[in-house]
Amino acid sequence: MQKFKSPAMLQKITSIHAQIYNHFNNGKYLETRTSYKQKTDERFNSVISILRLN
């Protein structure tokens, strides 16, 4: 694994990773497959639309 240039960069990357992970991580065992798939698709499309703005 590549080393980070500074602790601040590591913190920034892990912060972004945590936000994306939490956005997609949900209790799929609590939902039906159809509901889970629909919500995952909505979340994925929202991230794609945000990335296109930048």
C-alpha positions as CSV (number, residue, x, y, z in Angstrom):
1,M,0.0,0.0,0.0
2,Q,1.2,3.5,-0.9
3,K,2.3,5.7,2.0
4,F,0.6,9.0,2.6
5,K,2.5,12.2,2.4
6,S,1.0,13.6,5.6
7,P,-1.4,12.6,8.4
8,A,-3.8,15.3,7.1
9,M,-4.0,13.5,3.7
10,L,-4.7,10.2,5.4
11,Q,-7.4,11.7,7.5
12,K,-9.0,13.4,4.5
13,I,-9.1,10.2,2.4
14,T,-10.4,8.1,5.3
15,S,-13.1,10.7,6.0
16,I,-14.3,10.5,2.3
17,H,-14.1,6.8,2.3
18,A,-16.2,6.6,5.5
19,Q,-18.9,8.9,4.0
20,I,-19.2,6.8,0.9
21,Y,-19.1,3.5,2.9
22,N,-21.9,4.7,5.2
23,H,-23.9,5.9,2.3
24,F,-24.0,2.5,0.7
25,N,-23.8,0.3,3.8
26,N,-27.3,-0.5,5.1
27,G,-28.9,-3.5,6.7
28,K,-29.7,-5.5,3.6
29,Y,-30.7,-8.4,5.8
30,L,-33.7,-6.2,7.0
31,E,-35.1,-5.7,3.5
32,T,-36.4,-7.6,0.6
33,R,-34.1,-8.0,-2.4
34,T,-36.2,-5.7,-4.6
35,S,-36.2,-3.0,-2.0
36,Y,-32.5,-3.3,-1.3
37,K,-31.7,-3.2,-5.1
38,Q,-33.9,-0.1,-5.6
39,K,-32.3,1.8,-2.7
40,T,-28.8,0.9,-3.8
41,D,-29.5,2.0,-7.3
42,E,-30.8,5.4,-6.0
43,R,-27.7,5.8,-3.8
44,F,-25.4,5.0,-6.7
45,N,-27.2,7.4,-9.0
46,S,-27.0,10.2,-6.4
47,V,-23.2,9.7,-6.1
48,I,-22.8,9.7,-9.9
49,S,-24.7,13.0,-10.1
50,I,-22.6,14.6,-7.4
51,L,-19.4,13.5,-9.1
52,R,-20.5,14.9,-12.4
53,L,-21.0,18.4,-10.8
54,N,-17.3,18.5,-9.8
